[in-house]
Amino acid sequence: MRQFGFLALLSVLCLVLVGCGQSRRDQVELARMKSILLQSRAYATDHGNDYPGSLAELHPKYINEVSTLYSPPQLESETERQPYYYRLGLRVGTKVDEPMVISPHVIKGRVNVGYVGGFTRQLSFEETQQIISAGDMNWVQTAPPYVEPGVRVEPKPVKAPSPPSGSVPIPPIPTNDPAETSSEPVASGQ
């Protein structure tokens, strides 16, 4: 009986420490994405119901740490930081199930996606490519230069690019997933 209590306690501790199956990296990424979603809504409230023209517009007034605008590294050895894919042209009133932010990383064949309604989901790489390739959505991958958390840098004025007419072709999400063995390039829809 005493052994059962110890195993139950151990399993609860494992769930808490592991985050119910999510890696620490995924927990950080989901927190960053939700912060971007929430602060984009605050930006829209202050700017005539228009969401930001790029993630750079959120810094420093809405998001203090530039690192929040970048996906956490996929591997410990990774030094290059990649900003999230961000959808242009959204306004308050857009359906809550419309995607707004997409992670640049594929982990175990899945990609984190943030929606206008403030929630996130993990989609397959193929589903994410379909979203990015859709002709009625404009996606950009821009953010202020990366700065390590805790380092304060005075921001320079940034002029956000205006959304061009038609769709903006962006490169496909890199398939540098360590869990995958294939490195075949994925064609982006036009």
BAMAR-281550 format. One line per 10 residues: their letters; for each residue x, y, z of C-alpha. Coordinates in pm, whole numbers, plus 50000, padded with zeros to 5 digits. Layout:
! residues N
A = X,Y,Z ~ ...
***
This chain:
! residues 190
MRQFGFLALL = 50000,50000,50000 ~ 50279,50239,50091 ~ 50457,50160,49764 ~ 50139,50249,49568 ~ 50126,50594,49737 ~ 50488,50659,49645 ~ 50426,50561,49280 ~ 50115,50780,49263 ~ 50310,51077,49403 ~ 50595,51012,49162
SVLCLVLVGC = 50360,50998,48861 ~ 50192,51327,48964 ~ 50533,51493,48999 ~ 50635,51366,48655 ~ 50318,51510,48499 ~ 50377,51846,48664 ~ 50745,51859,48570 ~ 50690,51745,48213 ~ 50386,51968,48162 ~ 50140,51693,48077
GQSRRDQVEL = 50343,51568,47783 ~ 50468,51902,47652 ~ 50835,51977,47637 ~ 50972,52285,47809 ~ 51040,52429,47464 ~ 50674,52380,47360 ~ 50554,52540,47684 ~ 50773,52846,47619 ~ 50661,52867,47256 ~ 50291,52841,47342
ARMKSILLQS = 50329,53109,47611 ~ 50505,53338,47360 ~ 50241,53278,47095 ~ 49957,53350,47339 ~ 50134,53670,47445 ~ 50159,53776,47080 ~ 49789,53699,47027 ~ 49681,53892,47336 ~ 49905,54192,47273 ~ 49802,54204,46906
RAYATDHGND = 49444,54244,47027 ~ 49552,54526,47263 ~ 49732,54691,46969 ~ 49416,54667,46757 ~ 49212,54830,47032 ~ 49454,55126,47029 ~ 49477,55148,46646 ~ 49127,55160,46502 ~ 49062,54785,46515 ~ 49359,54702,46287
YPGSLAELHP = 49602,54435,46401 ~ 49975,54518,46365 ~ 50132,54529,46020 ~ 50420,54319,46156 ~ 50538,54174,46485 ~ 50791,54458,46505 ~ 50506,54699,46580 ~ 50439,54522,46911 ~ 50783,54609,47051 ~ 50840,54781,47294
KYINEVSTLY = 50497,54920,47391 ~ 50306,54590,47393 ~ 50583,54331,47426 ~ 50897,54436,47615 ~ 51121,54139,47542 ~ 51213,54104,47173 ~ 51276,53733,47239 ~ 50898,53686,47277 ~ 50861,53756,46903 ~ 51095,53466,46818
SPPQLESETE = 51038,53094,46836 ~ 51258,52927,47100 ~ 51545,52724,46955 ~ 51457,52375,46844 ~ 51789,52232,46959 ~ 52021,52338,47241 ~ 52299,52394,46986 ~ 52085,52617,46764 ~ 52202,52979,46766 ~ 51994,53135,46489
RQPYYYRLGL = 51658,53262,46612 ~ 51361,53266,46377 ~ 51062,53501,46412 ~ 50710,53364,46389 ~ 50512,53375,46067 ~ 50253,53651,46111 ~ 49938,53707,45907 ~ 49877,54054,45767 ~ 49548,54234,45712 ~ 49353,54116,46016
RVGTKVDEPM = 49100,54339,46192 ~ 48892,54311,46506 ~ 48588,54108,46406 ~ 48786,53846,46215 ~ 48655,53497,46293 ~ 48821,53354,46606 ~ 48926,53035,46424 ~ 49142,53220,46170 ~ 49516,53155,46205 ~ 49733,53455,46300
VISPHVIKGR = 50075,53322,46411 ~ 50263,53010,46296 ~ 50581,52866,46443 ~ 50879,52838,46206 ~ 50971,52499,46357 ~ 50843,52150,46285 ~ 50871,51923,46589 ~ 50786,51556,46545 ~ 50586,51643,46234 ~ 50372,51903,46417
VNVGYVGGFT = 50364,52284,46406 ~ 50220,52523,46667 ~ 49959,52763,46528 ~ 49801,53060,46712 ~ 49451,53181,46626 ~ 49274,53519,46639 ~ 49060,53391,46927 ~ 49371,53362,47148 ~ 49405,52983,47144 ~ 49672,52758,46995
RQLSFEETQQ = 49670,52419,46825 ~ 49926,52179,46692 ~ 49872,52096,46327 ~ 50053,51859,46097 ~ 50323,52003,45875 ~ 50102,51942,45570 ~ 49803,52128,45724 ~ 50030,52421,45807 ~ 50167,52433,45452 ~ 49808,52448,45321
IISAGDMNWV = 49735,52747,45547 ~ 50048,52934,45439 ~ 49991,52853,45071 ~ 49628,52973,45069 ~ 49604,53260,44822 ~ 49372,53471,45039 ~ 49619,53508,45327 ~ 49929,53729,45343 ~ 50209,53601,45571 ~ 50534,53771,45674
QTAPPYVEPG = 50822,53663,45894 ~ 50956,53988,46041 ~ 51052,54104,46388 ~ 51299,54346,46543 ~ 51660,54218,46567 ~ 51691,53942,46826 ~ 51817,54043,47171 ~ 51874,53802,47458 ~ 51606,53825,47731 ~ 51687,54083,47998
VRVEPKPVKA = 51903,54296,47767 ~ 51744,54636,47710 ~ 51803,54805,47375 ~ 51647,55136,47273 ~ 51418,55067,46977 ~ 51467,55234,46642 ~ 51162,55361,46454 ~ 51030,55088,46227 ~ 50799,55147,45936 ~ 50579,54845,45884
PSPPSGSVPI = 50546,54723,45528 ~ 50204,54781,45377 ~ 50033,54463,45263 ~ 50076,54419,44888 ~ 49783,54331,44667 ~ 49741,53959,44620 ~ 49916,53695,44821 ~ 50270,53720,44951 ~ 50471,53409,44869 ~ 50683,53305,45164
PPIPTNDPAE = 50924,53019,45189 ~ 50790,52693,45329 ~ 50853,52617,45693 ~ 51193,52446,45718 ~ 51177,52073,45777 ~ 51477,52062,46011 ~ 51290,51833,46247 ~ 51545,51607,46419 ~ 51274,51340,46446 ~ 51238,51325,46068
TSSEPVASGQ = 51480,51148,45841 ~ 51360,51292,45510 ~ 51486,51632,45405 ~ 51277,51664,45088 ~ 51182,52026,45014 ~ 50810,52107,45022 ~ 50676,52315,44735 ~ 50489,52630,44831 ~ 50159,52701,44652 ~ 50142,53005,44428
***
